[in-house]
Amino acid sequence: MLIFTGHFDEHDLATARRTCSGRRPVLNADGGLEIHPGGAGEPTPLVTGL
């Protein structure tokens, strides 16, 4: 899994979905972008801001 730190938004998430086919990108609570391995359903972000 890859984790990119920074301030990402829905536009970046859409780009990651097109670029990382077969993977499951998700925005985390800190504004980072996580690229999870392929699988069913939405991934749970590792950084939840708790």
C-alpha positions in Angstrom: 0.0 0.0 0.0 1.1 3.5 -0.7 0.3 6.6 1.4 0.9 10.1 0.0 0.8 13.0 2.5 -0.5 16.4 1.5 -3.8 18.1 0.8 -5.6 16.0 -1.7 -9.3 16.3 -2.8 -11.9 14.5 -4.8 -10.2 15.6 -8.1 -7.0 13.9 -7.0 -9.0 10.8 -5.9 -10.6 10.6 -9.4 -7.1 10.9 -11.0 -5.8 8.1 -8.7 -8.7 5.8 -9.7 -7.9 6.3 -13.4 -4.1 6.0 -12.9 -4.0 3.0 -10.4 -6.4 0.6 -12.1 -7.1 -2.4 -10.0 -6.3 -0.5 -6.8 -8.6 1.2 -4.4 -7.6 4.8 -3.6 -9.1 6.6 -0.7 -8.7 10.0 1.0 -7.9 9.8 4.7 -8.7 12.2 7.6 -5.4 14.1 7.3 -6.1 14.9 3.6 -3.7 12.3 2.5 -4.2 9.8 -0.3 -3.9 6.1 0.3 -3.7 3.5 -2.5 -5.0 0.2 -1.2 -4.6 -3.2 -3.0 -7.5 -4.4 -5.2 -10.5 -6.1 -3.6 -14.2 -5.7 -3.0 -15.8 -2.7 -1.5 -14.4 0.6 -0.2 -11.2 0.4 1.7 -10.9 1.7 5.3 -8.4 4.5 5.6 -5.4 3.8 7.9 -5.3 7.4 9.0 -8.6 8.2 10.7 -7.8 11.3 12.6 -8.7 9.8 16.0 
